[in-house]
Amino acid sequence: MTGLAIAESLNAIRERMRVACTRAARPEGAVRLVAVSKFHPQDAVLAALGAGQYVFGENRVQEARAKFPPLRSRFPDLQLHMIGTLQTNKARDACRMADVIETLDRPALADAIARAADQEGRLPRLLVQVNTGGEPQKSGIGRDAADAFIESCRQRFGAQLVGVMGIPPEKDDPIPHFTYLASLAARHDLPEISMGMSNDFEAAIDCGATLIRVGTAIFGQRASQPPAT
Ligand SMILES: *Cc1c(COP(=O)(O)O)cnc(C)c1O
């Protein structure tokens, strides 16, 4: 998409967020937009930055490393969220580069992030990803283990553990999944709930999302592979 088209779609999303917040009797600003730029070139990120969007989500450490660190000095308000399955051997890159890791989903990764944060002297804010639909191909801690895992992460990471994240199964009504995530966050007194994507972010806002992750509705269809660097 052109830079102008990206600016226009961002404005349209912001308007839909306002309407959804009003309908849910939530204050404007209760929900922040994470613009998911995976598989889109750095130009698309620059267009969004030019339109006042500073929070981005990327799935892959390698792709994020090519696109974002070079922009930091020009855009000090830029915030990078890692939203894809994170391998333990990428934890150090993620700790160096990201402001938020939304996909803390297993004890081995908690160990790796703790070690990496020590080495880097930098610990991003963390969300625990929950596999709310129990899908075998999807990342996330299972519902049955979520409470204990959140507790152990809280003990280890303290206030840097800020919330929960989830991706409902495509075939399901997302609302029960959103409701579950909201109650999980409330039970643990966690302020952030990351849920809702291009197709369902308004329902997520209705259910209490504080972060929505929107890609296609901002940047258009994704390429089939990451941009060449
Ligand atoms: C790609 C992705 C999104 C964005 O999805 P769209 O349907 O393009 O809005 C959101 N969250 C995660 C975890 C993703 O991988």
The ligand as a MOL file (V3000), in Angstrom:
LIG
                    3D

  0  0  0     0  0            999 V3000
M  V30 BEGIN CTAB
M  V30 COUNTS 15 15 0 0 0
M  V30 BEGIN ATOM
M  V30 1 C -0.0500 -11.4620 12.2370 0
M  V30 2 C -0.5430 -11.3240 13.6240 0
M  V30 3 C -1.5260 -10.3640 13.9600 0
M  V30 4 C -2.1880 -9.4530 12.9530 0
M  V30 5 O -3.1630 -10.1390 12.2510 0
M  V30 6 P -4.1280 -9.4050 11.1810 0
M  V30 7 O -5.2190 -10.3700 10.9970 0
M  V30 8 O -3.3070 -9.1560 9.9730 0
M  V30 9 O -4.5850 -8.1420 11.8210 0
M  V30 10 C -1.8870 -10.2670 15.2860 0
M  V30 11 N -1.3350 -11.0480 16.2450 0
M  V30 12 C -0.4100 -11.9760 15.9560 0
M  V30 13 C 0.1620 -12.8080 17.0460 0
M  V30 14 C -0.0060 -12.1600 14.6320 0
M  V30 15 O 0.9130 -13.1000 14.3670 0
M  V30 END ATOM
M  V30 BEGIN BOND
M  V30 1 1 1 2
M  V30 2 1 2 3
M  V30 3 2 2 14
M  V30 4 1 3 4
M  V30 5 2 3 10
M  V30 6 1 4 5
M  V30 7 1 5 6
M  V30 8 2 6 7
M  V30 9 1 6 8
M  V30 10 1 6 9
M  V30 11 1 10 11
M  V30 12 2 11 12
M  V30 13 1 12 13
M  V30 14 1 12 14
M  V30 15 1 14 15
M  V30 END BOND
M  V30 END CTAB
M  END
